[in-house]
């Protein structure tokens, strides 16, 4: 067998294969004899029809079976002979058995990227382990107190920052209600009646609440807001919106003391101090989890910054399609309109492509490390991951197993676990140093 190999961009390799006539002839005889034994021809018992008759009547079928068999066998042999790490076969073309009885064809295969692994025995990274302090705990305690807050009407003063205002308002652009001028704008920007708004710099729109400070109950105010050119809602970017706001009421919020009685309502049998202790433990665990996650991210960043390689275009495109679906689903969940997504199409495509390339490159790097380190995935690893997936997606384990078998999903699942184990190994090799503390400003002379 003669094999000519040609490397192409994007991890493609072409193989020009020629199978000698003697092998083609031998295989033809084998296939023809199998047909002679199995075909049924009127007037002859099974297997008793003359070979010449079978060859003539089933020549097309014999040639098709012969070609498929030789293609399958010879391509596997060629890949093994040339030591090519094949991921998939892209196409087989120009298949021909010539007058000289030689089988010739051209196969294009997708291969794993070629790269050298960097030294990953010690990966430097600046990562801070967040220390849990009393302020962090108090913020969580305040969140627990929040549902039990009381609101008291304020009648002896004007609206101030920190109040809760009850307002009716409407936004307009050039005299046209915002709901008509830009139908895609969010309802909360168009206008509402008897809406509760917390008066601070971040509520609704920049400058909206500041324009209301000092307003009295039953007073109506009109003001304009210039939205910045980089406003996240594209249809409103750079626009001037005129608002008319009527203040119906002012309320101040009071949080109850975090007493043992309140703590027992939230966590039966616990005192306030015990709840604070549990909060501290949870926050410390969250901080440790984030620390470990940061180590894994640092390991991936180290790999990506030290290895550049070509990637299989078809795998990148498939990953990119999945990322785009994630982006669209996430933005639609946040209320972003289809029109806004189309307006940012090029930006989204660029981000998805870069993210896809990074994900694919990372996966190849981790799998290579797993191979080098002889990391293995056992049946227990597979079973544990299947049970975790079934719990996450809330489907029966047996149904998930059938779905994975139907989609040939156990191969990719095994690779995911391998990559995860390799990343765990890398994270353990991260040498952490604390980030330098910011320099203090010099004291005034």
C-alpha beads as a LAMMPS data file, in Angstrom:
LAMMPS data file: protein, C-alpha beads

445 atoms
444 bonds

1 atom types
1 bond types

-500.0 500.0 xlo xhi
-500.0 500.0 ylo yhi
-500.0 500.0 zlo zhi

Masses

1 110.0

Atoms # bond

1 1 1 0.000 0.000 0.000
2 1 1 1.313 3.430 -0.962
3 1 1 0.355 6.395 1.268
4 1 1 1.240 10.032 0.591
5 1 1 0.594 12.405 3.515
6 1 1 -0.022 16.145 3.132
7 1 1 -0.526 18.450 6.126
8 1 1 -3.140 21.181 5.720
9 1 1 -4.228 24.153 7.879
10 1 1 -6.624 23.803 10.816
11 1 1 -5.379 20.354 11.848
12 1 1 -6.391 18.673 8.601
13 1 1 -4.288 15.949 6.977
14 1 1 -4.826 14.554 3.477
15 1 1 -3.848 10.989 2.652
16 1 1 -3.501 9.900 -0.968
17 1 1 -3.828 6.114 -0.811
18 1 1 -3.147 3.445 -3.441
19 1 1 -3.971 -0.227 -2.853
20 1 1 -2.128 -2.652 -5.136
21 1 1 -4.022 -4.694 -7.690
22 1 1 -3.203 -8.050 -6.102
23 1 1 -4.891 -7.055 -2.834
24 1 1 -7.927 -5.692 -4.663
25 1 1 -8.179 -8.927 -6.663
26 1 1 -7.913 -11.125 -3.558
27 1 1 -10.545 -9.097 -1.757
28 1 1 -12.814 -9.229 -4.825
29 1 1 -12.630 -13.025 -4.767
30 1 1 -13.460 -13.075 -1.039
31 1 1 -16.465 -10.775 -1.437
32 1 1 -17.698 -12.608 -4.547
33 1 1 -17.530 -15.961 -2.747
34 1 1 -19.548 -14.532 0.143
35 1 1 -22.185 -13.325 -2.311
36 1 1 -22.229 -16.736 -4.011
37 1 1 -22.927 -18.454 -0.678
38 1 1 -25.653 -16.064 0.425
39 1 1 -27.600 -14.769 -2.601
40 1 1 -30.730 -16.466 -3.876
41 1 1 -31.161 -16.913 -7.629
42 1 1 -34.287 -18.583 -9.056
43 1 1 -33.507 -22.101 -10.313
44 1 1 -30.542 -22.644 -7.995
45 1 1 -30.246 -23.854 -4.449
46 1 1 -28.576 -21.387 -2.022
47 1 1 -24.830 -21.377 -2.647
48 1 1 -25.081 -23.476 -5.848
49 1 1 -25.387 -20.709 -8.457
50 1 1 -22.389 -20.533 -10.828
51 1 1 -19.797 -17.992 -9.712
52 1 1 -19.738 -16.423 -13.179
53 1 1 -23.496 -15.805 -12.977
54 1 1 -23.187 -14.264 -9.494
55 1 1 -20.274 -12.073 -10.647
56 1 1 -22.281 -10.809 -13.593
57 1 1 -25.638 -10.292 -11.912
58 1 1 -24.271 -8.736 -8.696
59 1 1 -21.203 -6.983 -10.069
60 1 1 -22.349 -3.555 -8.862
61 1 1 -23.178 -4.811 -5.350
62 1 1 -19.930 -6.760 -5.117
63 1 1 -17.911 -3.715 -6.167
64 1 1 -19.712 -1.491 -3.643
65 1 1 -19.117 -3.936 -0.777
66 1 1 -15.521 -4.443 -1.904
67 1 1 -14.843 -0.705 -2.067
68 1 1 -16.378 0.029 1.339
69 1 1 -14.451 -2.814 2.959
70 1 1 -11.119 -1.826 1.426
71 1 1 -11.642 1.860 2.255
72 1 1 -12.358 1.080 5.879
73 1 1 -9.464 -1.350 6.282
74 1 1 -6.857 0.574 4.317
75 1 1 -7.623 3.952 5.878
76 1 1 -7.204 2.514 9.376
77 1 1 -3.943 0.885 8.271
78 1 1 -2.681 4.130 6.707
79 1 1 -3.484 6.142 9.841
80 1 1 -1.684 3.594 12.021
81 1 1 1.300 3.350 9.656
82 1 1 1.808 7.127 9.581
83 1 1 1.106 7.487 13.328
84 1 1 -1.583 10.142 12.832
85 1 1 -3.698 11.128 15.855
86 1 1 -7.072 11.199 14.126
87 1 1 -10.150 12.712 15.731
88 1 1 -12.527 12.110 12.833
89 1 1 -12.641 11.506 9.091
90 1 1 -13.689 14.668 7.276
91 1 1 -14.231 13.221 3.808
92 1 1 -13.202 10.489 1.384
93 1 1 -13.173 11.454 -2.288
94 1 1 -11.907 10.515 -5.735
95 1 1 -12.490 6.819 -5.018
96 1 1 -11.704 4.730 -8.098
97 1 1 -10.699 1.206 -9.031
98 1 1 -8.794 1.796 -12.246
99 1 1 -8.320 -0.356 -15.311
100 1 1 -5.101 -1.576 -13.659
101 1 1 -7.228 -2.850 -10.748
102 1 1 -5.543 -0.434 -8.326
103 1 1 -7.809 1.258 -5.743
104 1 1 -7.031 4.951 -5.398
105 1 1 -8.663 7.526 -3.141
106 1 1 -8.022 10.693 -1.168
107 1 1 -9.033 10.929 2.493
108 1 1 -9.037 14.065 4.636
109 1 1 -8.912 13.541 8.386
110 1 1 -9.189 15.888 11.357
111 1 1 -6.230 15.480 13.704
112 1 1 -5.362 16.509 17.235
113 1 1 -3.305 19.728 17.444
114 1 1 0.470 19.446 17.527
115 1 1 2.093 21.254 20.458
116 1 1 4.676 20.935 23.220
117 1 1 3.452 21.075 26.800
118 1 1 5.070 23.709 29.015
119 1 1 6.562 22.877 32.400
120 1 1 3.597 22.781 34.762
121 1 1 5.332 21.436 37.862
122 1 1 5.063 24.862 39.521
123 1 1 2.603 27.459 38.245
124 1 1 3.025 30.923 39.779
125 1 1 -0.110 32.917 40.569
126 1 1 -1.121 35.853 42.730
127 1 1 -4.336 34.846 44.475
128 1 1 -5.847 36.244 47.639
129 1 1 -7.873 34.120 50.040
130 1 1 -10.602 36.465 51.191
131 1 1 -10.730 36.824 54.938
132 1 1 -14.198 36.765 56.465
133 1 1 -14.733 39.661 58.854
134 1 1 -17.582 40.989 60.986
135 1 1 -18.701 43.337 58.210
136 1 1 -19.264 40.401 55.827
137 1 1 -21.264 38.572 58.461
138 1 1 -23.337 41.660 59.226
139 1 1 -24.278 42.030 55.556
140 1 1 -25.670 38.500 55.591
141 1 1 -27.458 39.149 58.862
142 1 1 -29.015 42.259 57.322
143 1 1 -30.282 40.154 54.415
144 1 1 -31.948 37.838 56.924
145 1 1 -33.507 40.839 58.681
146 1 1 -34.722 42.363 55.392
147 1 1 -37.961 40.310 55.006
148 1 1 -38.944 41.417 58.524
149 1 1 -38.414 45.125 57.844
150 1 1 -41.149 47.643 58.651
151 1 1 -41.959 50.750 56.616
152 1 1 -43.138 53.937 58.316
153 1 1 -44.784 56.835 56.417
154 1 1 -42.821 60.091 56.599
155 1 1 -45.025 63.188 56.766
156 1 1 -42.849 65.949 58.208
157 1 1 -40.159 66.374 55.569
158 1 1 -39.265 66.150 51.883
159 1 1 -37.846 63.117 50.076
160 1 1 -34.215 62.216 50.873
161 1 1 -31.680 59.589 49.854
162 1 1 -32.351 56.320 51.686
163 1 1 -36.143 56.757 51.591
164 1 1 -38.643 54.571 49.758
165 1 1 -40.785 56.716 47.460
166 1 1 -44.218 55.832 46.080
167 1 1 -44.399 57.506 42.673
168 1 1 -46.231 57.595 39.369
169 1 1 -44.092 58.597 36.413
170 1 1 -43.904 58.598 32.618
171 1 1 -40.974 58.992 30.246
172 1 1 -41.198 60.774 26.875
173 1 1 -38.897 61.454 23.934
174 1 1 -39.699 64.656 22.025
175 1 1 -43.192 64.617 23.516
176 1 1 -43.931 61.013 22.516
177 1 1 -44.377 58.469 25.321
178 1 1 -41.337 56.233 25.565
179 1 1 -43.567 53.174 25.203
180 1 1 -44.531 54.403 21.703
181 1 1 -41.239 56.016 20.688
182 1 1 -39.145 52.952 21.571
183 1 1 -41.442 49.956 22.199
184 1 1 -38.433 47.748 22.989
185 1 1 -37.508 49.876 26.014
186 1 1 -38.036 48.212 29.429
187 1 1 -41.364 48.805 31.160
188 1 1 -39.685 50.283 34.235
189 1 1 -38.148 53.042 32.091
190 1 1 -41.363 53.770 30.183
191 1 1 -43.352 54.588 33.308
192 1 1 -45.382 53.074 36.137
193 1 1 -48.124 54.013 38.565
194 1 1 -47.803 53.816 42.354
195 1 1 -44.378 52.231 42.093
196 1 1 -42.038 51.862 45.067
197 1 1 -38.508 53.134 44.368
198 1 1 -35.537 53.122 46.718
199 1 1 -33.932 56.540 46.510
200 1 1 -30.232 56.117 45.791
201 1 1 -27.798 56.832 42.946
202 1 1 -28.273 53.395 41.341
203 1 1 -32.074 53.116 41.143
204 1 1 -33.756 53.169 37.722
205 1 1 -31.473 55.544 35.759
206 1 1 -28.403 57.609 36.663
207 1 1 -29.661 60.966 37.942
208 1 1 -33.311 59.905 38.245
209 1 1 -33.430 59.746 42.046
210 1 1 -31.181 62.775 42.488
211 1 1 -33.795 64.807 40.592
212 1 1 -36.437 63.728 43.128
213 1 1 -34.536 64.561 46.317
214 1 1 -36.297 67.434 48.107
215 1 1 -39.662 66.686 46.468
216 1 1 -42.747 66.884 48.682
217 1 1 -45.734 64.541 48.782
218 1 1 -48.317 65.319 46.040
219 1 1 -45.760 67.474 44.223
220 1 1 -45.184 66.912 40.480
221 1 1 -41.724 67.325 38.978
222 1 1 -40.499 67.343 35.373
223 1 1 -36.861 66.856 34.414
224 1 1 -34.703 65.523 31.568
225 1 1 -32.018 62.847 31.581
226 1 1 -29.312 62.560 28.914
227 1 1 -28.469 58.887 28.495
228 1 1 -24.807 58.164 27.698
229 1 1 -23.663 56.933 24.280
230 1 1 -22.574 53.640 25.831
231 1 1 -25.922 53.034 27.552
232 1 1 -26.417 49.235 27.647
233 1 1 -29.811 49.436 25.900
234 1 1 -28.735 50.359 22.367
235 1 1 -32.056 51.914 21.304
236 1 1 -31.815 54.422 24.178
237 1 1 -28.101 55.227 23.905
238 1 1 -27.501 58.962 23.476
239 1 1 -31.203 59.817 23.811
240 1 1 -32.754 62.541 26.004
241 1 1 -35.720 61.294 28.036
242 1 1 -38.155 63.714 29.699
243 1 1 -39.784 62.446 32.897
244 1 1 -42.834 63.682 34.779
245 1 1 -42.979 62.296 38.327
246 1 1 -45.687 62.645 40.972
247 1 1 -44.713 61.750 44.538
248 1 1 -47.543 59.999 46.424
249 1 1 -45.733 59.025 49.607
250 1 1 -42.454 58.754 51.496
251 1 1 -41.523 55.760 53.643
252 1 1 -38.550 55.002 55.850
253 1 1 -37.412 51.436 56.433
254 1 1 -36.502 49.973 59.816
255 1 1 -34.823 46.601 60.304
256 1 1 -35.552 44.623 63.483
257 1 1 -32.757 43.796 65.902
258 1 1 -31.207 40.392 65.298
259 1 1 -32.334 38.831 68.553
260 1 1 -32.423 35.206 69.666
261 1 1 -36.167 35.278 68.997
262 1 1 -35.693 36.333 65.360
263 1 1 -32.814 33.877 64.921
264 1 1 -35.034 31.028 66.149
265 1 1 -37.658 31.937 63.539
266 1 1 -35.042 31.744 60.808
267 1 1 -33.214 28.668 62.120
268 1 1 -35.298 26.834 64.742
269 1 1 -33.333 25.965 67.856
270 1 1 -30.527 28.445 67.153
271 1 1 -29.556 31.607 68.975
272 1 1 -28.435 34.800 67.251
273 1 1 -24.784 34.006 68.038
274 1 1 -25.125 30.466 66.683
275 1 1 -26.602 31.794 63.436
276 1 1 -23.699 34.236 63.132
277 1 1 -21.269 31.336 63.641
278 1 1 -22.999 29.312 60.910
279 1 1 -22.853 32.315 58.580
280 1 1 -19.122 32.681 59.246
281 1 1 -18.541 28.991 58.469
282 1 1 -20.535 29.245 55.239
283 1 1 -18.682 32.386 54.154
284 1 1 -15.320 30.806 54.935
285 1 1 -16.281 27.764 52.848
286 1 1 -17.397 30.024 49.995
287 1 1 -14.112 31.916 50.217
288 1 1 -12.151 28.651 50.115
289 1 1 -14.192 27.428 47.136
290 1 1 -13.502 30.691 45.308
291 1 1 -9.806 30.388 46.165
292 1 1 -9.670 26.890 44.642
293 1 1 -11.615 28.085 41.596
294 1 1 -9.130 30.931 41.149
295 1 1 -6.265 28.423 41.255
296 1 1 -7.895 26.400 38.483
297 1 1 -8.435 29.548 36.426
298 1 1 -4.793 30.523 36.965
299 1 1 -3.678 27.095 35.750
300 1 1 -5.760 27.391 32.578
301 1 1 -4.501 30.923 31.972
302 1 1 -0.921 29.670 32.342
303 1 1 -1.475 26.930 29.764
304 1 1 -3.161 29.236 27.262
305 1 1 -0.452 31.876 27.586
306 1 1 2.299 29.304 26.968
307 1 1 0.821 27.221 24.153
308 1 1 -0.306 28.453 20.742
309 1 1 -1.448 25.912 18.184
310 1 1 -3.774 25.352 15.273
311 1 1 -7.197 23.967 16.123
312 1 1 -9.690 21.822 14.199
313 1 1 -12.081 24.305 12.601
314 1 1 -15.102 21.993 12.822
315 1 1 -14.676 21.512 16.574
316 1 1 -14.233 25.253 17.156
317 1 1 -17.350 25.979 15.077
318 1 1 -19.403 23.437 17.027
319 1 1 -18.224 24.896 20.342
320 1 1 -18.891 28.419 19.079
321 1 1 -22.482 27.516 18.164
322 1 1 -23.064 26.237 21.694
323 1 1 -21.575 29.376 23.253
324 1 1 -23.744 31.622 21.075
325 1 1 -26.832 29.767 22.284
326 1 1 -25.692 30.316 25.877
327 1 1 -25.149 34.043 25.241
328 1 1 -28.531 34.502 23.557
329 1 1 -30.366 32.550 26.273
330 1 1 -28.631 34.521 29.036
331 1 1 -29.369 37.906 27.432
332 1 1 -32.986 37.025 26.686
333 1 1 -33.327 36.031 30.336
334 1 1 -32.153 39.536 31.270
335 1 1 -34.800 41.082 29.009
336 1 1 -32.536 42.002 26.082
337 1 1 -34.589 42.165 22.866
338 1 1 -33.795 40.237 19.679
339 1 1 -33.233 43.559 17.919
340 1 1 -30.577 44.569 20.436
341 1 1 -28.870 41.204 19.987
342 1 1 -28.844 41.701 16.211
343 1 1 -27.356 45.175 16.664
344 1 1 -24.444 43.611 18.564
345 1 1 -24.153 40.544 16.333
346 1 1 -20.540 41.115 15.236
347 1 1 -19.426 41.778 18.801
348 1 1 -21.178 38.647 20.072
349 1 1 -19.728 36.515 17.271
350 1 1 -16.219 37.754 18.010
351 1 1 -16.547 37.046 21.716
352 1 1 -18.042 33.603 21.068
353 1 1 -15.281 32.669 18.641
354 1 1 -12.494 33.655 21.044
355 1 1 -14.187 31.855 23.907
356 1 1 -14.662 28.754 21.735
357 1 1 -11.004 28.719 20.694
358 1 1 -9.896 29.039 24.316
359 1 1 -12.214 26.237 25.452
360 1 1 -11.135 23.870 22.671
361 1 1 -7.431 24.612 23.184
362 1 1 -7.786 24.130 26.943
363 1 1 -9.498 20.780 26.450
364 1 1 -6.761 19.468 24.143
365 1 1 -4.083 20.647 26.577
366 1 1 -5.744 18.999 29.566
367 1 1 -6.291 15.721 27.712
368 1 1 -2.624 15.694 26.667
369 1 1 -1.606 16.236 30.297
370 1 1 -3.938 13.428 31.378
371 1 1 -2.256 11.150 28.828
372 1 1 1.241 12.171 29.940
373 1 1 0.406 11.689 33.621
374 1 1 -1.360 8.382 32.896
375 1 1 -4.541 9.613 34.555
376 1 1 -7.351 7.081 34.339
377 1 1 -11.133 7.216 34.538
378 1 1 -12.737 4.255 36.262
379 1 1 -16.271 2.962 36.181
380 1 1 -16.851 4.501 39.611
381 1 1 -15.931 7.924 38.193
382 1 1 -18.431 7.463 35.362
383 1 1 -21.178 6.284 37.709
384 1 1 -20.649 9.200 40.088
385 1 1 -20.801 11.731 37.250
386 1 1 -23.969 10.129 35.849
387 1 1 -25.676 10.328 39.258
388 1 1 -24.604 13.976 39.620
389 1 1 -26.000 14.816 36.168
390 1 1 -29.262 13.004 36.875
391 1 1 -29.700 14.971 40.102
392 1 1 -28.844 18.288 38.420
393 1 1 -31.244 17.797 35.510
394 1 1 -33.855 16.040 37.664
395 1 1 -34.219 13.005 35.409
396 1 1 -34.110 9.275 36.295
397 1 1 -30.650 7.708 36.160
398 1 1 -31.811 4.916 33.825
399 1 1 -33.227 7.431 31.349
400 1 1 -29.991 9.432 31.394
401 1 1 -27.948 6.283 30.761
402 1 1 -30.152 5.395 27.778
403 1 1 -29.813 8.934 26.412
404 1 1 -26.025 8.794 26.743
405 1 1 -25.909 5.408 25.022
406 1 1 -28.153 6.630 22.206
407 1 1 -25.994 9.727 21.629
408 1 1 -22.665 7.915 22.117
409 1 1 -22.244 10.269 25.040
410 1 1 -20.058 8.133 27.284
411 1 1 -16.915 8.892 25.259
412 1 1 -17.233 12.680 25.669
413 1 1 -18.262 12.172 29.308
414 1 1 -15.084 10.187 29.960
415 1 1 -13.037 12.968 28.342
416 1 1 -14.731 15.575 30.547
417 1 1 -13.762 13.624 33.650
418 1 1 -10.204 13.146 32.369
419 1 1 -9.856 16.872 31.695
420 1 1 -11.247 17.651 35.144
421 1 1 -8.734 15.349 36.825
422 1 1 -5.898 16.921 34.839
423 1 1 -7.058 20.370 35.925
424 1 1 -7.147 19.205 39.549
425 1 1 -3.523 18.117 39.168
426 1 1 -2.557 21.503 37.722
427 1 1 -4.391 23.390 40.471
428 1 1 -2.406 21.429 43.054
429 1 1 0.771 22.648 41.311
430 1 1 -0.173 26.329 41.555
431 1 1 2.266 28.226 43.759
432 1 1 0.249 31.001 45.368
433 1 1 1.629 34.357 46.423
434 1 1 -0.473 37.062 48.025
435 1 1 -1.078 40.120 45.825
436 1 1 0.911 43.146 46.917
437 1 1 -1.050 45.548 49.089
438 1 1 -1.884 48.854 47.361
439 1 1 0.544 51.625 48.204
440 1 1 -0.744 54.138 50.720
441 1 1 -1.091 57.723 49.595
442 1 1 1.558 60.018 51.104
443 1 1 0.367 62.134 54.001
444 1 1 -0.198 65.799 53.328
445 1 1 2.673 67.955 54.434

Bonds

1 1 1 2
2 1 2 3
3 1 3 4
4 1 4 5
5 1 5 6
6 1 6 7
7 1 7 8
8 1 8 9
9 1 9 10
10 1 10 11
11 1 11 12
12 1 12 13
13 1 13 14
14 1 14 15
15 1 15 16
16 1 16 17
17 1 17 18
18 1 18 19
19 1 19 20
20 1 20 21
21 1 21 22
22 1 22 23
23 1 23 24
24 1 24 25
25 1 25 26
26 1 26 27
27 1 27 28
28 1 28 29
29 1 29 30
30 1 30 31
31 1 31 32
32 1 32 33
33 1 33 34
34 1 34 35
35 1 35 36
36 1 36 37
37 1 37 38
38 1 38 39
39 1 39 40
40 1 40 41
41 1 41 42
42 1 42 43
43 1 43 44
44 1 44 45
45 1 45 46
46 1 46 47
47 1 47 48
48 1 48 49
49 1 49 50
50 1 50 51
51 1 51 52
52 1 52 53
53 1 53 54
54 1 54 55
55 1 55 56
56 1 56 57
57 1 57 58
58 1 58 59
59 1 59 60
60 1 60 61
61 1 61 62
62 1 62 63
63 1 63 64
64 1 64 65
65 1 65 66
66 1 66 67
67 1 67 68
68 1 68 69
69 1 69 70
70 1 70 71
71 1 71 72
72 1 72 73
73 1 73 74
74 1 74 75
75 1 75 76
76 1 76 77
77 1 77 78
78 1 78 79
79 1 79 80
80 1 80 81
81 1 81 82
82 1 82 83
83 1 83 84
84 1 84 85
85 1 85 86
86 1 86 87
87 1 87 88
88 1 88 89
89 1 89 90
90 1 90 91
91 1 91 92
92 1 92 93
93 1 93 94
94 1 94 95
95 1 95 96
96 1 96 97
97 1 97 98
98 1 98 99
99 1 99 100
100 1 100 101
101 1 101 102
102 1 102 103
103 1 103 104
104 1 104 105
105 1 105 106
106 1 106 107
107 1 107 108
108 1 108 109
109 1 109 110
110 1 110 111
111 1 111 112
112 1 112 113
113 1 113 114
114 1 114 115
115 1 115 116
116 1 116 117
117 1 117 118
118 1 118 119
119 1 119 120
120 1 120 121
121 1 121 122
122 1 122 123
123 1 123 124
124 1 124 125
125 1 125 126
126 1 126 127
127 1 127 128
128 1 128 129
129 1 129 130
130 1 130 131
131 1 131 132
132 1 132 133
133 1 133 134
134 1 134 135
135 1 135 136
136 1 136 137
137 1 137 138
138 1 138 139
139 1 139 140
140 1 140 141
141 1 141 142
142 1 142 143
143 1 143 144
144 1 144 145
145 1 145 146
146 1 146 147
147 1 147 148
148 1 148 149
149 1 149 150
150 1 150 151
151 1 151 152
152 1 152 153
153 1 153 154
154 1 154 155
155 1 155 156
156 1 156 157
157 1 157 158
158 1 158 159
159 1 159 160
160 1 160 161
161 1 161 162
162 1 162 163
163 1 163 164
164 1 164 165
165 1 165 166
166 1 166 167
167 1 167 168
168 1 168 169
169 1 169 170
170 1 170 171
171 1 171 172
172 1 172 173
173 1 173 174
174 1 174 175
175 1 175 176
176 1 176 177
177 1 177 178
178 1 178 179
179 1 179 180
180 1 180 181
181 1 181 182
182 1 182 183
183 1 183 184
184 1 184 185
185 1 185 186
186 1 186 187
187 1 187 188
188 1 188 189
189 1 189 190
190 1 190 191
191 1 191 192
192 1 192 193
193 1 193 194
194 1 194 195
195 1 195 196
196 1 196 197
197 1 197 198
198 1 198 199
199 1 199 200
200 1 200 201
201 1 201 202
202 1 202 203
203 1 203 204
204 1 204 205
205 1 205 206
206 1 206 207
207 1 207 208
208 1 208 209
209 1 209 210
210 1 210 211
211 1 211 212
212 1 212 213
213 1 213 214
214 1 214 215
215 1 215 216
216 1 216 217
217 1 217 218
218 1 218 219
219 1 219 220
220 1 220 221
221 1 221 222
222 1 222 223
223 1 223 224
224 1 224 225
225 1 225 226
226 1 226 227
227 1 227 228
228 1 228 229
229 1 229 230
230 1 230 231
231 1 231 232
232 1 232 233
233 1 233 234
234 1 234 235
235 1 235 236
236 1 236 237
237 1 237 238
238 1 238 239
239 1 239 240
240 1 240 241
241 1 241 242
242 1 242 243
243 1 243 244
244 1 244 245
245 1 245 246
246 1 246 247
247 1 247 248
248 1 248 249
249 1 249 250
250 1 250 251
251 1 251 252
252 1 252 253
253 1 253 254
254 1 254 255
255 1 255 256
256 1 256 257
257 1 257 258
258 1 258 259
259 1 259 260
260 1 260 261
261 1 261 262
262 1 262 263
263 1 263 264
264 1 264 265
265 1 265 266
266 1 266 267
267 1 267 268
268 1 268 269
269 1 269 270
270 1 270 271
271 1 271 272
272 1 272 273
273 1 273 274
274 1 274 275
275 1 275 276
276 1 276 277
277 1 277 278
278 1 278 279
279 1 279 280
280 1 280 281
281 1 281 282
282 1 282 283
283 1 283 284
284 1 284 285
285 1 285 286
286 1 286 287
287 1 287 288
288 1 288 289
289 1 289 290
290 1 290 291
291 1 291 292
292 1 292 293
293 1 293 294
294 1 294 295
295 1 295 296
296 1 296 297
297 1 297 298
298 1 298 299
299 1 299 300
300 1 300 301
301 1 301 302
302 1 302 303
303 1 303 304
304 1 304 305
305 1 305 306
306 1 306 307
307 1 307 308
308 1 308 309
309 1 309 310
310 1 310 311
311 1 311 312
312 1 312 313
313 1 313 314
314 1 314 315
315 1 315 316
316 1 316 317
317 1 317 318
318 1 318 319
319 1 319 320
320 1 320 321
321 1 321 322
322 1 322 323
323 1 323 324
324 1 324 325
325 1 325 326
326 1 326 327
327 1 327 328
328 1 328 329
329 1 329 330
330 1 330 331
331 1 331 332
332 1 332 333
333 1 333 334
334 1 334 335
335 1 335 336
336 1 336 337
337 1 337 338
338 1 338 339
339 1 339 340
340 1 340 341
341 1 341 342
342 1 342 343
343 1 343 344
344 1 344 345
345 1 345 346
346 1 346 347
347 1 347 348
348 1 348 349
349 1 349 350
350 1 350 351
351 1 351 352
352 1 352 353
353 1 353 354
354 1 354 355
355 1 355 356
356 1 356 357
357 1 357 358
358 1 358 359
359 1 359 360
360 1 360 361
361 1 361 362
362 1 362 363
363 1 363 364
364 1 364 365
365 1 365 366
366 1 366 367
367 1 367 368
368 1 368 369
369 1 369 370
370 1 370 371
371 1 371 372
372 1 372 373
373 1 373 374
374 1 374 375
375 1 375 376
376 1 376 377
377 1 377 378
378 1 378 379
379 1 379 380
380 1 380 381
381 1 381 382
382 1 382 383
383 1 383 384
384 1 384 385
385 1 385 386
386 1 386 387
387 1 387 388
388 1 388 389
389 1 389 390
390 1 390 391
391 1 391 392
392 1 392 393
393 1 393 394
394 1 394 395
395 1 395 396
396 1 396 397
397 1 397 398
398 1 398 399
399 1 399 400
400 1 400 401
401 1 401 402
402 1 402 403
403 1 403 404
404 1 404 405
405 1 405 406
406 1 406 407
407 1 407 408
408 1 408 409
409 1 409 410
410 1 410 411
411 1 411 412
412 1 412 413
413 1 413 414
414 1 414 415
415 1 415 416
416 1 416 417
417 1 417 418
418 1 418 419
419 1 419 420
420 1 420 421
421 1 421 422
422 1 422 423
423 1 423 424
424 1 424 425
425 1 425 426
426 1 426 427
427 1 427 428
428 1 428 429
429 1 429 430
430 1 430 431
431 1 431 432
432 1 432 433
433 1 433 434
434 1 434 435
435 1 435 436
436 1 436 437
437 1 437 438
438 1 438 439
439 1 439 440
440 1 440 441
441 1 441 442
442 1 442 443
443 1 443 444
444 1 444 445
